Amino acid sequence: MSSRFVSCRESIAGFSPELSVHSWNLRFLSEAQYSSGCGLRFPRTRGRTLMCSGSNSHSWNVPVLSSNEVVERLKLVGEGKQFMAMYSSVVGGITTDPAAMVLPLDDHMVHRGHGVFDTAMIINGHLYELDQHLDRILRSASMSKIPLPFDRETIRRILIQTASVSGCRYGSLRYWLSAGPGDFALSPSQCPKPSLYAIVYQKDFNVDRIGVKVVTSSVPIKPPEFATVKSVNYLPNALSQMEAEAKGAFAGIWVDSDGFIAEGPNMNVAFVVNGGKELVMPRFDNVLSGCTAKRTITLAEQLVRKGMLKSVRVMDMTVEDGKNADEMMLLGSGVLVKPVIQWDEEVIADGKEGHITNALLDLLLEDMSSGPPSVRVLVPY
């Protein structure tokens, strides 16, 4: 067995003193299986192993893998995940192998968060509100100074074809526009081409009409310049959701600096007021313009014509107004129309799911299954 031994006994700039004396042994591996640390145990490799033994008497083995071994391990990681197809402009095509559904680490979206994304639901072989979501991601890209890799119609065709190749009839199509791969600098000036990625994953849409609790989020709200862009910078959103779950709630609700209700971490919010006769939604000026929320406003006009509502309005609302509402609901592609029966310690009205909320959910479900071509794009499988 051949090996190469390198001993470093001088202090290395940028490293702490306790890490300055290390022995490194690079040798061919014929050791036991390697554990990934995430519950998977990988087969032994024929490559090399980097062995580190430090002054703290700890040592560990890091396999040096061939490209084939990397692919095999990625296949193990992807087992059981319902990833049906992925498109990448970096490779210029679609794959149905989950092991190949990867991104370049030097993509500006990955290491700098310089990317935007959007989603379209796949319902019974149709893409729901594809064009509305596509228009939004193009606006987000423009606001993020991300040039387009293709024109709008080409992007649209790629998304539809990716859904088609997937064979998925119930799921989600999620897609990203990025400044693209290049280097690890802050500026994207060395990223020669922007990137488009899309993935289709299978998902069951189980309709849940049970009311939930929400809490006021203590996580600082994004300023309007960033809140109105659907970027990949979702750290505040994730922290808000984690805070809500820690408090036994379904989601957190953001309130802006003027004390007006804003939005949830990945959904809009709406209320029924004035004796159950008026649907009110906070303005979209300082929050993300929700496609599902806007579609719900359009569908709600049917309830006005039936006399179930007198009006539908978009306006500023205080927290006090919201907690005193007759009904409260969350709106988004992930939750559809979700009744809220408690906000912090205050119960909304009688603490039961409202009939307007249920009626709006029925209208949305009907629209998703049999709405007009403007909101349902047939996938050519």
C-alpha positions as CSV (number, residue, x, y, z in Angstrom):
1,M,0.0,0.0,0.0
2,S,1.5,3.3,-1.0
3,S,1.0,6.5,1.0
4,R,2.2,10.0,1.2
5,F,2.7,11.7,4.6
6,V,2.7,15.4,5.1
7,S,3.5,17.0,8.5
8,C,2.8,20.6,9.2
9,R,4.4,22.0,12.4
10,E,4.5,25.7,11.7
11,S,1.7,28.1,12.6
12,I,-0.5,28.7,9.6
13,A,-1.9,32.2,9.2
14,G,-5.7,32.3,9.8
15,F,-5.8,29.2,11.9
16,S,-6.1,29.0,15.6
17,P,-3.0,27.7,17.6
18,E,-4.7,24.5,18.5
19,L,-5.0,23.6,14.8
20,S,-1.5,24.6,13.8
21,V,0.1,21.2,14.5
22,H,-1.5,18.5,12.4
23,S,-0.5,15.3,10.6
24,W,-2.1,14.5,7.3
25,N,-1.9,11.0,5.8
26,L,-3.2,10.5,2.3
27,R,-3.4,6.9,1.5
28,F,-5.4,4.3,-0.5
29,L,-8.5,3.2,1.4
30,S,-9.3,-0.3,2.4
31,E,-11.2,0.6,5.6
32,A,-14.6,0.0,6.9
33,Q,-17.7,1.8,5.6
34,Y,-17.9,5.5,6.0
35,S,-20.8,7.2,7.7
36,S,-22.2,10.4,6.3
37,G,-23.4,11.7,9.7
38,C,-26.9,11.9,8.3
39,G,-27.9,8.3,9.0
40,L,-26.6,6.9,5.8
41,R,-23.7,4.4,5.6
42,F,-21.9,4.4,2.3
43,P,-20.0,1.5,0.7
44,R,-16.2,1.3,0.9
45,T,-14.4,3.4,-1.7
46,R,-11.5,2.4,-3.9
47,G,-10.2,6.0,-3.8
48,R,-8.1,7.7,-1.3
49,T,-8.8,8.8,2.3
50,L,-7.5,12.0,3.9
51,M,-6.7,11.2,7.5
52,C,-6.2,14.0,10.0
53,S,-4.8,13.6,13.4
54,G,-4.5,16.7,15.6
55,S,-3.0,17.6,18.8
56,N,-6.3,17.0,20.5
57,S,-5.9,13.3,19.8
58,H,-9.0,13.1,17.6
59,S,-8.8,11.7,14.1
60,W,-11.2,11.2,11.2
61,N,-11.2,9.8,7.7
62,V,-12.5,11.7,4.7
63,P,-12.8,9.6,1.6
64,V,-11.6,11.1,-1.7
65,L,-14.2,9.9,-4.2
66,S,-14.3,9.3,-7.9
67,S,-17.1,10.8,-10.0
68,N,-18.8,7.4,-10.1
69,E,-18.7,7.1,-6.4
70,V,-20.2,10.6,-5.9
71,V,-23.1,9.6,-8.2
72,E,-23.7,6.4,-6.3
73,R,-23.8,8.3,-3.0
74,L,-26.1,10.9,-4.4
75,K,-28.4,8.1,-5.5
76,L,-28.6,6.9,-1.9
77,V,-29.3,10.4,-0.6
78,G,-32.1,10.8,-3.2
79,E,-33.8,7.5,-2.4
80,G,-37.5,7.9,-1.5
81,K,-37.7,11.5,-2.6
82,Q,-40.5,12.3,-5.1
83,F,-38.3,14.4,-7.5
84,M,-39.7,13.6,-10.9
85,A,-37.7,15.8,-13.3
86,M,-35.3,18.7,-13.3
87,Y,-34.2,21.2,-15.9
88,S,-30.9,23.1,-15.7
89,S,-29.7,25.7,-18.2
90,V,-26.2,24.9,-17.0
91,V,-26.3,21.5,-18.6
92,G,-28.9,22.5,-21.2
93,G,-31.5,19.8,-20.6
94,I,-33.9,17.8,-18.4
95,T,-33.0,14.8,-16.2
96,T,-35.3,12.4,-14.4
97,D,-32.4,11.0,-12.2
98,P,-32.6,12.6,-8.7
99,A,-28.8,12.0,-8.4
100,A,-28.2,14.4,-11.2
101,M,-30.5,17.1,-9.8
102,V,-27.7,19.3,-8.5
103,L,-26.6,22.9,-8.7
104,P,-23.1,24.4,-9.2
105,L,-21.7,25.6,-5.8
106,D,-20.3,28.7,-7.5
107,D,-23.8,29.8,-8.6
108,H,-24.4,33.3,-7.3
109,M,-27.7,32.1,-6.0
110,V,-26.1,29.5,-3.8
111,H,-23.3,31.4,-2.1
112,R,-24.7,35.0,-2.3
113,G,-28.5,34.5,-2.4
114,H,-28.7,36.3,-5.7
115,G,-31.7,34.4,-7.2
116,V,-35.5,34.5,-7.4
117,F,-38.0,31.7,-7.6
118,D,-41.7,30.9,-8.0
119,T,-44.0,27.9,-8.1
120,A,-47.0,26.5,-10.0
121,M,-49.2,23.7,-8.7
122,I,-49.9,20.7,-11.0
123,I,-53.5,19.7,-10.6
124,N,-54.9,16.8,-12.6
125,G,-52.3,17.4,-15.4
126,H,-52.7,21.2,-15.5
127,L,-50.4,23.9,-14.4
128,Y,-52.4,26.2,-12.2
129,E,-51.7,30.0,-12.7
130,L,-48.5,29.3,-14.5
131,D,-48.6,32.6,-16.4
132,Q,-49.4,34.6,-13.3
133,H,-46.5,33.1,-11.4
134,L,-44.2,33.4,-14.4
135,D,-45.0,37.1,-14.7
136,R,-44.1,37.5,-11.0
137,I,-40.7,35.8,-11.3
138,L,-39.8,38.0,-14.2
139,R,-40.7,41.1,-12.2
140,S,-38.6,39.7,-9.3
141,A,-35.7,39.0,-11.6
142,S,-35.8,42.6,-13.0
143,M,-35.9,44.0,-9.4
144,S,-33.0,41.8,-8.5
145,K,-31.0,42.9,-11.6
146,I,-30.9,39.3,-12.9
147,P,-30.8,39.2,-16.7
148,L,-33.0,36.5,-18.4
149,P,-31.2,33.5,-19.9
150,F,-34.1,33.2,-22.4
151,D,-37.1,35.2,-23.4
152,R,-40.4,34.7,-21.6
153,E,-42.0,32.3,-24.2
154,T,-38.9,30.1,-24.2
155,I,-38.9,29.9,-20.4
156,R,-42.6,29.1,-20.5
157,R,-42.0,26.2,-23.0
158,I,-39.1,24.8,-20.9
159,L,-41.3,24.8,-17.7
160,I,-44.2,23.0,-19.5
161,Q,-41.8,20.5,-21.1
162,T,-40.2,19.8,-17.7
163,A,-43.7,19.1,-16.3
164,S,-44.4,16.9,-19.3
165,V,-41.3,14.8,-19.0
166,S,-42.0,14.3,-15.3
167,G,-45.3,12.5,-15.9
168,C,-46.5,14.1,-12.7
169,R,-50.2,14.9,-12.6
170,Y,-50.4,16.1,-9.0
171,G,-47.5,18.0,-7.6
172,S,-45.5,21.2,-7.9
173,L,-43.3,22.9,-10.4
174,R,-40.7,25.1,-8.7
175,Y,-38.3,27.2,-10.7
176,W,-35.5,29.6,-10.2
177,L,-33.7,32.4,-12.0
178,S,-30.2,33.1,-10.9
179,A,-27.2,35.4,-11.7
180,G,-25.5,32.1,-12.6
181,P,-22.2,30.3,-11.9
182,G,-18.9,32.1,-12.0
183,D,-16.8,32.7,-9.0
184,F,-17.3,33.2,-5.3
185,A,-17.1,37.0,-5.3
186,L,-19.8,39.3,-4.1
187,S,-20.4,40.9,-7.5
188,P,-21.9,38.7,-10.3
189,S,-19.6,40.5,-12.8
190,Q,-17.7,37.2,-13.4
191,C,-20.9,35.2,-13.9
192,P,-21.0,34.9,-17.7
193,K,-24.6,33.7,-18.0
194,P,-27.7,33.7,-15.8
195,S,-29.3,30.4,-15.0
196,L,-32.7,28.8,-15.1
197,Y,-33.5,25.8,-12.9
198,A,-36.8,24.0,-12.6
199,I,-37.9,20.9,-10.7
200,V,-41.1,18.9,-10.5
201,Y,-41.9,17.0,-7.4
202,Q,-44.9,14.9,-6.5
203,K,-47.2,16.2,-3.8
204,D,-50.6,15.2,-2.4
205,F,-53.0,18.1,-2.0
206,N,-55.0,17.2,1.0
207,V,-57.6,19.8,1.8
208,D,-57.7,20.7,5.5
209,R,-60.5,22.9,6.7
210,I,-59.5,22.8,10.3
211,G,-58.8,26.2,11.8
212,V,-55.4,27.0,13.1
213,K,-53.6,29.4,15.6
214,V,-51.2,32.1,14.5
215,V,-48.9,34.4,16.5
216,T,-47.5,37.8,15.9
217,S,-43.9,37.4,14.7
218,S,-41.1,39.0,16.6
219,V,-38.7,38.4,13.7
220,P,-38.0,41.8,12.0
221,I,-40.1,42.2,8.8
222,K,-38.3,42.6,5.5
223,P,-38.2,46.2,4.2
224,P,-40.6,46.7,1.2
225,E,-37.8,46.7,-1.3
226,F,-37.0,43.1,-0.4
227,A,-40.4,41.9,0.8
228,T,-42.0,42.6,-2.6
229,V,-39.4,40.4,-4.4
230,K,-39.7,36.6,-4.2
231,S,-36.0,36.0,-3.7
232,V,-34.3,33.0,-2.2
233,N,-33.4,35.0,0.8
234,Y,-35.9,33.4,3.1
235,L,-34.0,33.5,6.4
236,P,-36.5,35.8,8.1
237,N,-39.3,33.7,6.8
238,A,-37.8,30.5,8.1
239,L,-37.0,32.1,11.5
240,S,-40.6,33.4,11.7
241,Q,-42.0,29.9,11.0
242,M,-39.7,28.3,13.5
243,E,-40.8,30.8,16.1
244,A,-44.4,30.1,15.4
245,E,-44.0,26.3,15.6
246,A,-42.1,26.7,18.9
247,K,-45.2,28.5,20.3
248,G,-47.5,25.8,19.1
249,A,-48.8,27.9,16.2
250,F,-49.3,27.3,12.5
251,A,-47.6,30.5,11.3
252,G,-46.4,33.9,12.3
253,I,-48.0,37.1,11.2
254,W,-45.8,40.1,10.4
255,V,-46.9,43.7,11.4
256,D,-45.2,46.6,9.6
257,S,-43.5,49.6,11.2
258,D,-46.8,51.6,11.1
259,G,-48.7,48.9,13.0
260,F,-50.6,47.6,10.0
261,I,-51.0,43.8,9.3
262,A,-48.6,42.7,6.6
263,E,-48.3,39.0,5.7
264,G,-47.3,35.5,6.9
265,P,-43.9,33.9,6.2
266,N,-45.1,32.4,2.9
267,M,-48.8,33.4,2.7
268,N,-51.1,36.4,2.6
269,V,-53.8,37.1,5.1
270,A,-57.4,38.2,4.8
271,F,-60.4,39.0,7.0
272,V,-64.1,39.1,7.0
273,V,-65.5,42.2,8.8
274,N,-68.6,44.3,9.2
275,G,-70.9,41.6,10.3
276,G,-69.5,39.0,8.0
277,K,-70.3,41.0,4.9
278,E,-67.0,42.5,3.7
279,L,-63.8,40.7,2.7
280,V,-60.7,42.8,3.4
281,M,-57.1,42.1,2.5
282,P,-54.0,44.2,3.5
283,R,-52.4,46.2,0.7
284,F,-49.7,44.6,-1.4
285,D,-47.5,47.7,-1.5
286,N,-45.1,46.5,1.2
287,V,-45.5,42.7,0.9
288,L,-45.3,40.0,-1.7
289,S,-48.0,40.1,-4.2
290,G,-49.6,36.7,-3.7
291,C,-51.0,35.1,-6.9
292,T,-53.4,32.9,-4.8
293,A,-54.6,35.9,-2.8
294,K,-55.2,38.0,-6.0
295,R,-57.1,35.1,-7.6
296,T,-59.2,34.8,-4.4
297,I,-60.1,38.4,-4.7
298,T,-61.4,37.8,-8.2
299,L,-63.3,34.7,-7.2
300,A,-64.8,36.5,-4.2
301,E,-66.9,38.7,-6.5
302,Q,-69.0,35.6,-7.1
303,L,-70.0,35.7,-3.4
304,V,-70.9,39.4,-3.8
305,R,-73.2,38.5,-6.7
306,K,-74.8,35.8,-4.6
307,G,-75.3,38.3,-1.7
308,M,-73.0,36.5,0.7
309,L,-70.7,39.5,0.7
310,K,-71.4,43.1,0.1
311,S,-67.9,44.1,-1.0
312,V,-64.2,43.1,-1.4
313,R,-61.6,45.6,-0.5
314,V,-57.8,46.0,-0.2
315,M,-56.9,48.3,2.6
316,D,-54.7,48.9,5.7
317,M,-55.7,47.0,8.8
318,T,-54.4,47.3,12.4
319,V,-53.8,44.3,14.6
320,E,-56.8,45.3,16.7
321,D,-59.0,45.3,13.6
322,G,-57.7,41.9,12.6
323,K,-58.3,40.3,16.0
324,N,-61.8,41.7,16.2
325,A,-62.7,40.4,12.7
326,D,-65.6,38.0,12.1
327,E,-63.3,35.6,10.2
328,M,-59.5,35.4,9.5
329,M,-57.8,33.3,6.9
330,L,-54.4,32.6,5.3
331,L,-54.0,32.5,1.5
332,G,-51.3,30.9,-0.5
333,S,-50.4,28.0,-2.9
334,G,-49.2,26.0,0.0
335,V,-52.3,26.5,2.2
336,L,-54.9,27.5,-0.3
337,V,-57.5,29.1,2.0
338,K,-56.8,28.3,5.6
339,P,-59.1,29.3,8.4
340,V,-57.6,31.0,11.5
341,I,-59.5,30.7,14.7
342,Q,-56.9,32.2,17.1
343,W,-54.3,35.0,16.9
344,D,-52.0,35.1,19.9
345,E,-54.3,34.8,22.9
346,E,-57.3,36.2,21.2
347,V,-59.9,33.9,19.7
348,I,-61.3,35.1,16.4
349,A,-65.1,35.6,16.7
350,D,-66.6,32.4,18.1
351,G,-63.5,30.3,17.5
352,K,-65.0,28.4,14.6
353,E,-64.1,28.2,11.0
354,G,-66.1,30.8,9.1
355,H,-68.6,30.1,6.3
356,I,-67.0,32.8,4.0
357,T,-63.6,31.2,4.4
358,N,-65.1,27.8,3.5
359,A,-66.9,29.3,0.5
360,L,-63.7,30.9,-0.8
361,L,-61.9,27.6,-0.5
362,D,-64.7,25.8,-2.4
363,L,-64.4,28.4,-5.2
364,L,-60.6,28.1,-5.3
365,L,-60.8,24.3,-5.5
366,E,-63.3,24.5,-8.3
367,D,-61.1,27.0,-10.1
368,M,-58.1,24.7,-9.8
369,S,-60.0,21.8,-11.3
370,S,-62.2,23.4,-13.9
371,G,-61.2,27.1,-14.2
372,P,-60.7,28.9,-17.5
373,P,-57.6,28.5,-19.7
374,S,-56.2,31.7,-18.3
375,V,-55.4,29.9,-15.1
376,R,-55.1,26.3,-16.2
377,V,-52.4,25.2,-18.7
378,L,-52.8,21.7,-20.0
379,V,-49.5,19.7,-19.7
380,P,-48.9,17.6,-22.9
381,Y,-47.7,14.3,-21.5
